């Protein structure tokens, strides 16, 4: 049975270009605007919902190393 995400915490933040991201296993360090990652972040914004029942980011799907590398190259 999968979670229906009936209880969520919505988070929305605007950080302009003052954001830091790190993906240690890929040696990615990024400062500035957020990469475009569906259901997480883009440009100036970090926006996501966390299910308070199962602890997952609602709507986020797992990403491969290749996808992660590409979004940071495009950022």
CNS distance restraints for C-alpha pairs under 8 A (distance, minus, plus):
assign (resid   3 and name CA) (resid  53 and name CA) 7.56 0.50 0.50
assign (resid   3 and name CA) (resid  54 and name CA) 6.68 0.50 0.50
assign (resid   5 and name CA) (resid  51 and name CA) 5.42 0.50 0.50
assign (resid   5 and name CA) (resid  52 and name CA) 7.57 0.50 0.50
assign (resid   5 and name CA) (resid  53 and name CA) 6.86 0.50 0.50
assign (resid   5 and name CA) (resid  54 and name CA) 7.66 0.50 0.50
assign (resid   5 and name CA) (resid  58 and name CA) 7.39 0.50 0.50
assign (resid   6 and name CA) (resid  51 and name CA) 7.55 0.50 0.50
assign (resid   6 and name CA) (resid  53 and name CA) 7.87 0.50 0.50
assign (resid   7 and name CA) (resid  51 and name CA) 5.91 0.50 0.50
assign (resid   7 and name CA) (resid  52 and name CA) 5.44 0.50 0.50
assign (resid   7 and name CA) (resid  53 and name CA) 6.48 0.50 0.50
assign (resid   8 and name CA) (resid  49 and name CA) 6.16 0.50 0.50
assign (resid   8 and name CA) (resid  50 and name CA) 5.42 0.50 0.50
assign (resid   8 and name CA) (resid  51 and name CA) 4.38 0.50 0.50
assign (resid   8 and name CA) (resid  52 and name CA) 5.25 0.50 0.50
assign (resid   8 and name CA) (resid  53 and name CA) 7.85 0.50 0.50
assign (resid   9 and name CA) (resid  49 and name CA) 5.44 0.50 0.50
assign (resid   9 and name CA) (resid  50 and name CA) 5.20 0.50 0.50
assign (resid   9 and name CA) (resid  51 and name CA) 6.47 0.50 0.50
assign (resid   9 and name CA) (resid  52 and name CA) 6.72 0.50 0.50
assign (resid  10 and name CA) (resid  47 and name CA) 7.58 0.50 0.50
assign (resid  10 and name CA) (resid  48 and name CA) 5.99 0.50 0.50
assign (resid  10 and name CA) (resid  49 and name CA) 4.29 0.50 0.50
assign (resid  10 and name CA) (resid  50 and name CA) 6.54 0.50 0.50
assign (resid  11 and name CA) (resid  46 and name CA) 7.60 0.50 0.50
assign (resid  11 and name CA) (resid  47 and name CA) 5.50 0.50 0.50
assign (resid  11 and name CA) (resid  48 and name CA) 5.40 0.50 0.50
assign (resid  11 and name CA) (resid  49 and name CA) 5.99 0.50 0.50
assign (resid  12 and name CA) (resid  45 and name CA) 7.16 0.50 0.50
assign (resid  12 and name CA) (resid  46 and name CA) 5.75 0.50 0.50
assign (resid  12 and name CA) (resid  47 and name CA) 4.36 0.50 0.50
assign (resid  12 and name CA) (resid  48 and name CA) 6.69 0.50 0.50
assign (resid  13 and name CA) (resid  45 and name CA) 5.68 0.50 0.50
assign (resid  13 and name CA) (resid  46 and name CA) 5.19 0.50 0.50
assign (resid  13 and name CA) (resid  47 and name CA) 6.39 0.50 0.50
assign (resid  14 and name CA) (resid  44 and name CA) 5.46 0.50 0.50
assign (resid  14 and name CA) (resid  45 and name CA) 4.63 0.50 0.50
assign (resid  14 and name CA) (resid  46 and name CA) 6.50 0.50 0.50
assign (resid  15 and name CA) (resid  19 and name CA) 6.40 0.50 0.50
assign (resid  15 and name CA) (resid  44 and name CA) 5.50 0.50 0.50
assign (resid  15 and name CA) (resid  45 and name CA) 6.28 0.50 0.50
assign (resid  15 and name CA) (resid  46 and name CA) 7.75 0.50 0.50
assign (resid  16 and name CA) (resid  32 and name CA) 7.82 0.50 0.50
assign (resid  16 and name CA) (resid  33 and name CA) 6.67 0.50 0.50
assign (resid  16 and name CA) (resid  43 and name CA) 7.53 0.50 0.50
assign (resid  16 and name CA) (resid  44 and name CA) 4.40 0.50 0.50
assign (resid  16 and name CA) (resid  45 and name CA) 7.30 0.50 0.50
assign (resid  17 and name CA) (resid  31 and name CA) 7.62 0.50 0.50
assign (resid  17 and name CA) (resid  32 and name CA) 4.27 0.50 0.50
assign (resid  17 and name CA) (resid  33 and name CA) 4.53 0.50 0.50
assign (resid  17 and name CA) (resid  34 and name CA) 7.67 0.50 0.50
assign (resid  17 and name CA) (resid  43 and name CA) 7.77 0.50 0.50
assign (resid  17 and name CA) (resid  44 and name CA) 6.24 0.50 0.50
assign (resid  18 and name CA) (resid  31 and name CA) 6.97 0.50 0.50
assign (resid  18 and name CA) (resid  32 and name CA) 5.38 0.50 0.50
assign (resid  18 and name CA) (resid  33 and name CA) 6.99 0.50 0.50
assign (resid  19 and name CA) (resid  31 and name CA) 5.61 0.50 0.50
assign (resid  19 and name CA) (resid  32 and name CA) 5.17 0.50 0.50
assign (resid  19 and name CA) (resid  33 and name CA) 6.19 0.50 0.50
assign (resid  19 and name CA) (resid  34 and name CA) 6.70 0.50 0.50
assign (resid  20 and name CA) (resid  29 and name CA) 7.53 0.50 0.50
assign (resid  20 and name CA) (resid  30 and name CA) 5.71 0.50 0.50
assign (resid  20 and name CA) (resid  31 and name CA) 4.48 0.50 0.50
assign (resid  20 and name CA) (resid  32 and name CA) 6.55 0.50 0.50
assign (resid  21 and name CA) (resid  28 and name CA) 7.82 0.50 0.50
assign (resid  21 and name CA) (resid  29 and name CA) 5.91 0.50 0.50
assign (resid  21 and name CA) (resid  30 and name CA) 5.04 0.50 0.50
assign (resid  21 and name CA) (resid  31 and name CA) 6.39 0.50 0.50
assign (resid  21 and name CA) (resid  34 and name CA) 7.95 0.50 0.50
assign (resid  22 and name CA) (resid  27 and name CA) 7.71 0.50 0.50
assign (resid  22 and name CA) (resid  28 and name CA) 5.56 0.50 0.50
assign (resid  22 and name CA) (resid  29 and name CA) 4.66 0.50 0.50
assign (resid  22 and name CA) (resid  30 and name CA) 6.35 0.50 0.50
assign (resid  23 and name CA) (resid  27 and name CA) 6.12 0.50 0.50
assign (resid  23 and name CA) (resid  28 and name CA) 4.99 0.50 0.50
assign (resid  23 and name CA) (resid  29 and name CA) 6.66 0.50 0.50
assign (resid  24 and name CA) (resid  28 and name CA) 6.15 0.50 0.50
assign (resid  24 and name CA) (resid  29 and name CA) 7.74 0.50 0.50
assign (resid  26 and name CA) (resid  65 and name CA) 7.56 0.50 0.50
assign (resid  26 and name CA) (resid  69 and name CA) 7.77 0.50 0.50
assign (resid  28 and name CA) (resid  69 and name CA) 7.95 0.50 0.50
assign (resid  28 and name CA) (resid  72 and name CA) 7.99 0.50 0.50
assign (resid  30 and name CA) (resid  72 and name CA) 7.55 0.50 0.50
assign (resid  33 and name CA) (resid  42 and name CA) 7.38 0.50 0.50
assign (resid  33 and name CA) (resid  43 and name CA) 4.88 0.50 0.50
assign (resid  33 and name CA) (resid  44 and name CA) 5.73 0.50 0.50
assign (resid  33 and name CA) (resid  75 and name CA) 6.97 0.50 0.50
assign (resid  34 and name CA) (resid  41 and name CA) 6.00 0.50 0.50
assign (resid  34 and name CA) (resid  42 and name CA) 4.92 0.50 0.50
assign (resid  34 and name CA) (resid  43 and name CA) 4.73 0.50 0.50
assign (resid  34 and name CA) (resid  44 and name CA) 6.31 0.50 0.50
assign (resid  34 and name CA) (resid  45 and name CA) 6.96 0.50 0.50
assign (resid  34 and name CA) (resid  46 and name CA) 7.55 0.50 0.50
assign (resid  34 and name CA) (resid  75 and name CA) 6.80 0.50 0.50
assign (resid  35 and name CA) (resid  41 and name CA) 6.55 0.50 0.50
assign (resid  35 and name CA) (resid  42 and name CA) 5.22 0.50 0.50
assign (resid  35 and name CA) (resid  43 and name CA) 6.36 0.50 0.50
assign (resid  35 and name CA) (resid  71 and name CA) 5.71 0.50 0.50
assign (resid  35 and name CA) (resid  72 and name CA) 5.81 0.50 0.50
assign (resid  35 and name CA) (resid  74 and name CA) 7.17 0.50 0.50
assign (resid  35 and name CA) (resid  75 and name CA) 4.78 0.50 0.50
assign (resid  36 and name CA) (resid  40 and name CA) 7.97 0.50 0.50
assign (resid  36 and name CA) (resid  41 and name CA) 5.79 0.50 0.50
assign (resid  36 and name CA) (resid  42 and name CA) 4.23 0.50 0.50
assign (resid  36 and name CA) (resid  43 and name CA) 6.90 0.50 0.50
assign (resid  36 and name CA) (resid  71 and name CA) 6.30 0.50 0.50
assign (resid  36 and name CA) (resid  75 and name CA) 7.18 0.50 0.50
assign (resid  37 and name CA) (resid  41 and name CA) 5.39 0.50 0.50
assign (resid  37 and name CA) (resid  42 and name CA) 6.37 0.50 0.50
assign (resid  37 and name CA) (resid  71 and name CA) 7.12 0.50 0.50
assign (resid  38 and name CA) (resid  60 and name CA) 6.80 0.50 0.50
assign (resid  39 and name CA) (resid  47 and name CA) 6.86 0.50 0.50
assign (resid  39 and name CA) (resid  48 and name CA) 5.63 0.50 0.50
assign (resid  39 and name CA) (resid  49 and name CA) 7.97 0.50 0.50
assign (resid  39 and name CA) (resid  57 and name CA) 7.90 0.50 0.50
assign (resid  39 and name CA) (resid  58 and name CA) 7.47 0.50 0.50
assign (resid  39 and name CA) (resid  59 and name CA) 5.99 0.50 0.50
assign (resid  39 and name CA) (resid  60 and name CA) 5.51 0.50 0.50
assign (resid  40 and name CA) (resid  46 and name CA) 5.94 0.50 0.50
assign (resid  40 and name CA) (resid  47 and name CA) 5.35 0.50 0.50
assign (resid  40 and name CA) (resid  48 and name CA) 5.07 0.50 0.50
assign (resid  40 and name CA) (resid  60 and name CA) 7.36 0.50 0.50
assign (resid  41 and name CA) (resid  45 and name CA) 5.64 0.50 0.50
assign (resid  41 and name CA) (resid  46 and name CA) 4.28 0.50 0.50
assign (resid  41 and name CA) (resid  47 and name CA) 5.66 0.50 0.50
assign (resid  41 and name CA) (resid  48 and name CA) 7.56 0.50 0.50
assign (resid  42 and name CA) (resid  46 and name CA) 6.58 0.50 0.50
assign (resid  48 and name CA) (resid  57 and name CA) 6.80 0.50 0.50
assign (resid  48 and name CA) (resid  58 and name CA) 7.30 0.50 0.50
assign (resid  49 and name CA) (resid  57 and name CA) 5.70 0.50 0.50
assign (resid  49 and name CA) (resid  58 and name CA) 5.48 0.50 0.50
assign (resid  50 and name CA) (resid  55 and name CA) 6.21 0.50 0.50
assign (resid  50 and name CA) (resid  56 and name CA) 5.65 0.50 0.50
assign (resid  50 and name CA) (resid  57 and name CA) 4.52 0.50 0.50
assign (resid  50 and name CA) (resid  58 and name CA) 5.74 0.50 0.50
assign (resid  51 and name CA) (resid  55 and name CA) 5.11 0.50 0.50
assign (resid  51 and name CA) (resid  56 and name CA) 5.51 0.50 0.50
assign (resid  51 and name CA) (resid  57 and name CA) 6.35 0.50 0.50
assign (resid  51 and name CA) (resid  58 and name CA) 6.25 0.50 0.50
assign (resid  52 and name CA) (resid  56 and name CA) 7.97 0.50 0.50
assign (resid  63 and name CA) (resid  67 and name CA) 5.96 0.50 0.50
assign (resid  63 and name CA) (resid  68 and name CA) 6.52 0.50 0.50
assign (resid  64 and name CA) (resid  68 and name CA) 6.34 0.50 0.50
assign (resid  65 and name CA) (resid  69 and name CA) 6.06 0.50 0.50
assign (resid  66 and name CA) (resid  70 and name CA) 6.16 0.50 0.50
assign (resid  67 and name CA) (resid  71 and name CA) 6.29 0.50 0.50
assign (resid  68 and name CA) (resid  72 and name CA) 6.47 0.50 0.50
assign (resid  69 and name CA) (resid  73 and name CA) 6.22 0.50 0.50
assign (resid  70 and name CA) (resid  74 and name CA) 6.18 0.50 0.50
assign (resid  71 and name CA) (resid  75 and name CA) 6.17 0.50 0.50
